């Protein structure tokens, strides 16, 4: 094993915590009376948005309009791109590292592995979160869908990684992530082995099959260092 491509959100950083905190601030700022209902509406719509992006839809247009659509369902009129910008700024401040990540990365680096980030998201936001987490210097390069121009699971996202690391191959590389739909399916699309990080012991009801599954970072570290 030479290369490990890590997803970022909910694989290394606690995206759900950052998302909840950012949503609470945004919804409170615009005087939304029922935060719980508003969050359910947002999360359902946002899931649809990212599914469309992962299937090649216009990313900027969907993200710029998602808050306008959500607030409209709540009977509130807002400037969609403005709220999106405010949300990104807040999200960029959410960089809680999942317990066990930092020591694992240190050991993987010490073993000589080349560690890469492959994440779907907004360039500025993801870089702020990675730098704020203190993990940035553990990685040789960061690939973010906004800059790459394509989102996982599109094989063209991975083509950008292959272009920078020509010796990367299924024999010396693995993709690690929590999302079957983007991380594991994306790896399968380019013939790379994959490790599904599944700390919540979710059932795999999809037709996407990871090479291996782990539920904690001790298991992940052991698996990566054994290859």
Secondary structure, DSSP 4 states (H G I P E B T S, - for coil): --EEEE--BTTTB-HHHHHHHHHHHHHHHTT-S-HHHHHHHHHHHHHHHHHHHHTT--HHHHHHHHHHHHHHHTT----HHHHHHHHHHHHTT--PBPTTHHHHHHHHHHTTPEEEEEE-S-HHHHHHHHHHHT-GGG-SEEEEHHHHSS-TTSHHHHHHHHHH-TT--TTTEEEEES-IIIIIHHHHHTT-EEEEE-TT-----SS---SEEESSHHHHHHHHHH-
